[in-house]
Amino acid sequence: MTRVAPVAPGASPVRPAETATPSRPAGLRPRWLVAGVVAVLVALVAGVSLGPVTIPPGSVAAELLNLLPGVHLESGLNEREIAIVTELRLPRVVLGLLVGGMLALAGGCYQGVFRNPLADPYLLGVAAGAGVAVTAVIALGGAGTEGTLTGLPLTIPLAAFIGSLSAVALTYLLGAAGGRSRSPAMLILAGVAVSAFLSAGQTYLLQRNADSIQAVYSWLLGRLATAGWHDVLLVLPYAVLTAVVVLLHGRELDVLSVGDDEASSLGLHPQRSRYLLIAAASLGTAAAVSATGLIGFVGIIVPHTVRLLAGSSYRVILPLSLLFGAAFLALTDVAARTVAAPAEIPIGVVTALLGGPFFVLILRTARRVLT
Amino acid sequence: MSAASAVEVRDLHVTMDRTPILAGIDLTVTVGEWVTVIGPNGAGKSTLLRAVGGLLAAPGAVRLFGTPIESLRRRDRARVVATVAQSPVVPPGMPVLDYVLLGRTPYIPPLGRESAADLAAVHEVLSRLDLTGFVRRELATLSGGERQRVFLARALAQGATLLLLDEPTSALDIGHQQEVLDLVDQLRREHELTVVATMHDLSIAGEYADRMVLLAEGRVAAAGTPREVLTERLLAEHYRASVRVVDGEHGPLIVPVRRR
């Protein structure tokens, strides 16, 4: 049924001013794109310059530009400071940018694919799958190395990656097993079932191996702490692939927003697009999770903030989520490691502490409505 | 099989969960014709429309303009037949212009973006439907009648010559019902569109249709001109309704009469 909404008083059916110039669709406005790129650059410079040793932002910017081929600027930094910039802080900031961008992009993509504002990248079991796999590795495999993360530098990311993708595959198989009645809701429910099942397995493993609880939890809360260029290189290929696939489908997600029936009567294959996008977003999420653990909230608040401020088309939401998600997580990491320095607050805690109130503020002030 | 038939349905059977919904439907709609499908709730009207629109697999049963529907690629099918659903989803926050542009999807390459030609086509449709002043408005903020015009605009932007309307007026007051149907009729004459609609209001249905098809329990109970289909006997039998049929200017008028 089409609900009859009250017409704004004075809204005349024809406005001559608008008939004169043909209007463009509400696509991505250049100023928003610029704002996103600026946010990423600010996060990059702030992330590298702030820390136990503060390095002037100007020098950081110069040193970053020096990384470009053919650029030689005098940054005024000594060898040690240059090493801090390029070997310690830069990889961590870049990893934060990649992971934040991936989580926000995947979140926005899932919200479109499922036409559900509550969808987040962990919806189909990524978190539970990674959680149970990492717990198994730490609890069972890590016993010989006293359960420390450093004892298993490679196996934890690999386990998280395999665990999360297996969980999504299981969700897909269960959700698709309905045959005719395959619907987005079936997949979401299958994701709930798989997540509950795997979380139960994880809880059981933890109960049996209580000595590994701390290591598991520090992973669950998310961490950018051990990032070196190695981690960045592990995530990068998946991030690029996911970003390309998802960003190319912005218009299709807009078409999907009118429902499967209408999308297919407009010539699309909604099911096919949905599975391709789920696969791409899950791959990016799994890569992000394997590098940094479970960082919550980014995948929900960033796409919604973008939607509320910049527009509801997925051609706007997806690229801006990628940029602002990247900037958001990198800046959050700055807070996580400076607020209680020298101690670090788990980044997942900071995303929720900072992001929650910010999101409420946006919700209360934004002009648009969500549903 | 004449070239002039826009829709040709032969012995269409649709079964869902082992319940037969349609049990052997035959229907021919010639080019430029307006055929309205009526029938009591659950008779299979929407299912028939879905099959004609290609949303239900019905191998061998449906031909559009002489071509078996299953041999059309989706994009090509979408250029031939456009559907306005009974209650189309209104995506939150989407402006009218963007919504109508979705109708150009079958002309936009996969993963591509709309061309200037697509935009021009949409602006032409918008001005024809008197919607130019609404382009920046969010669809969700429009009234029922305005929305229905926007839904029609999206279907017309598809450039299809076969228009399927599932209960196009069920959410509208009587004035807006007439406005929307007059508009459809005018567009049909100007652009040689073929219209297949389902409707509940029998008087209005009879005034706009060239021919009517009465569905009951998944079969065609009657077909013909409104005067042939809208009879007290047929309506009593298939709707279990007590009505008087009064001869009107453009077709029979149906007046419900309370049973004693």
Boltz contact constraints between the chains, C-beta under 6 A:
constraints:
  - contact:
      token1: [A, 1]
      token2: [B, 87]
      max_distance: 6.0
  - contact:
      token1: [A, 1]
      token2: [B, 171]
      max_distance: 6.0
  - contact:
      token1: [A, 2]
      token2: [B, 144]
      max_distance: 6.0
  - contact:
      token1: [A, 2]
      token2: [B, 147]
      max_distance: 6.0
  - contact:
      token1: [A, 2]
      token2: [B, 171]
      max_distance: 6.0
  - contact:
      token1: [A, 4]
      token2: [B, 143]
      max_distance: 6.0
  - contact:
      token1: [A, 4]
      token2: [B, 144]
      max_distance: 6.0
  - contact:
      token1: [A, 5]
      token2: [B, 141]
      max_distance: 6.0
  - contact:
      token1: [A, 5]
      token2: [B, 143]
      max_distance: 6.0
  - contact:
      token1: [A, 7]
      token2: [B, 143]
      max_distance: 6.0
  - contact:
      token1: [A, 13]
      token2: [B, 130]
      max_distance: 6.0
  - contact:
      token1: [A, 13]
      token2: [B, 133]
      max_distance: 6.0
  - contact:
      token1: [A, 14]
      token2: [B, 132]
      max_distance: 6.0
  - contact:
      token1: [A, 14]
      token2: [B, 133]
      max_distance: 6.0
  - contact:
      token1: [A, 15]
      token2: [B, 133]
      max_distance: 6.0
  - contact:
      token1: [A, 19]
      token2: [B, 132]
      max_distance: 6.0
  - contact:
      token1: [A, 22]
      token2: [B, 123]
      max_distance: 6.0
  - contact:
      token1: [A, 23]
      token2: [B, 97]
      max_distance: 6.0
  - contact:
      token1: [A, 23]
      token2: [B, 135]
      max_distance: 6.0
  - contact:
      token1: [A, 25]
      token2: [B, 97]
      max_distance: 6.0
  - contact:
      token1: [A, 25]
      token2: [B, 98]
      max_distance: 6.0
  - contact:
      token1: [A, 25]
      token2: [B, 101]
      max_distance: 6.0
  - contact:
      token1: [A, 26]
      token2: [B, 95]
      max_distance: 6.0
  - contact:
      token1: [A, 26]
      token2: [B, 98]
      max_distance: 6.0
  - contact:
      token1: [A, 248]
      token2: [B, 111]
      max_distance: 6.0
  - contact:
      token1: [A, 255]
      token2: [B, 102]
      max_distance: 6.0
  - contact:
      token1: [A, 255]
      token2: [B, 105]
      max_distance: 6.0
  - contact:
      token1: [A, 257]
      token2: [B, 91]
      max_distance: 6.0
  - contact:
      token1: [A, 258]
      token2: [B, 89]
      max_distance: 6.0
  - contact:
      token1: [A, 259]
      token2: [B, 89]
      max_distance: 6.0
  - contact:
      token1: [A, 261]
      token2: [B, 55]
      max_distance: 6.0
  - contact:
      token1: [A, 265]
      token2: [B, 53]
      max_distance: 6.0
  - contact:
      token1: [A, 265]
      token2: [B, 83]
      max_distance: 6.0
  - contact:
      token1: [A, 266]
      token2: [B, 78]
      max_distance: 6.0
  - contact:
      token1: [A, 266]
      token2: [B, 105]
      max_distance: 6.0
  - contact:
      token1: [A, 267]
      token2: [B, 74]
      max_distance: 6.0
  - contact:
      token1: [A, 267]
      token2: [B, 75]
      max_distance: 6.0
  - contact:
      token1: [A, 267]
      token2: [B, 78]
      max_distance: 6.0
  - contact:
      token1: [A, 267]
      token2: [B, 105]
      max_distance: 6.0
  - contact:
      token1: [A, 267]
      token2: [B, 106]
      max_distance: 6.0
  - contact:
      token1: [A, 312]
      token2: [B, 93]
      max_distance: 6.0
  - contact:
      token1: [A, 368]
      token2: [B, 93]
      max_distance: 6.0
  - contact:
      token1: [A, 371]
      token2: [B, 92]
      max_distance: 6.0
